[in-house]
Amino acid sequence: MANKQIVKNFIQSELVKDKARSSLQDNDNLIEAGVIDSLGIMKLVTYLEETFSISISDDELIPDNFETIDAISAFLVSKQQ
């Protein structure tokens, strides 16, 4: 399974409060849509670090890296290089 799909599955199963919002698109703004908040970002960061064996520093915890599934996927690619 591609990294993007792994991230999307986690967000949909663990962070989406309204399960009816299963039509989450890769470019939907997760923060503005209320899908993810500061606690959700911390949960996501822990998941990403454990799942992909990466380390995310405090200065990388910026909205640009976590706004969309596409942004998270691109961030993961940069961390894995």
LINURGI-V233892 format. One record per residue. N is the residue number from 0. OMEGA is omega in whole degrees, 0 to 359 (999 if undefined). NEAR is the number of other C-alpha atoms within 12 Angstrom. D_LAST is the distance of its C-alpha to the last C-alpha in Angstrom with 2 decimals. Layout:
BEGIN
n=[N,N]
omega=[OMEGA,OMEGA]
near=[NEAR,NEAR]
d_last=[D_LAST,D_LAST]
END
This chain:
BEGIN
n=[0,1,2,3,4,5,6,7,8,9,10,11,12,13,14,15,16,17,18,19,20,21,22,23,24,25,26,27,28,29,30,31,32,33,34,35,36,37,38,39,40,41,42,43,44,45,46,47,48,49,50,51,52,53,54,55,56,57,58,59,60,61,62,63,64,65,66,67,68,69,70,71,72,73,74,75,76,77,78,79,80]
omega=[181,180,182,181,177,179,181,179,179,181,181,183,187,188,181,182,180,185,177,181,180,180,180,180,183,182,175,178,185,182,180,181,180,179,184,176,184,178,178,178,179,177,178,180,178,179,181,180,181,185,187,178,177,175,181,182,180,182,175,179,180,182,181,182,187,183,184,175,177,180,179,179,178,178,178,179,181,181,184,181,999]
near=[8,12,22,25,18,22,34,33,23,26,36,27,19,22,30,25,18,17,14,11,18,20,15,28,21,24,21,23,23,34,25,14,19,21,33,30,22,19,15,24,31,20,19,35,32,20,23,30,19,13,17,24,14,19,21,27,14,12,10,18,20,19,22,19,29,37,30,30,34,25,26,36,27,22,30,29,18,15,19,17,9]
d_last=[18.58,15.78,13.77,15.83,19.01,18.29,17.88,20.94,22.98,22.40,23.39,26.40,27.60,27.04,27.05,29.27,32.72,34.62,33.93,35.63,32.54,30.89,30.44,27.38,25.56,21.85,22.83,25.46,25.24,25.04,26.32,29.22,30.20,30.54,28.25,26.20,27.57,26.54,27.27,25.36,22.25,22.57,23.09,20.04,17.86,19.35,18.78,15.07,14.61,16.82,15.76,11.97,12.19,10.52,12.57,13.63,15.77,19.05,18.21,15.49,18.36,19.53,21.05,18.78,15.87,18.36,21.05,20.37,18.70,16.98,15.75,14.56,12.72,11.03,10.28,8.78,6.45,5.50,5.61,3.81,0.00]
END
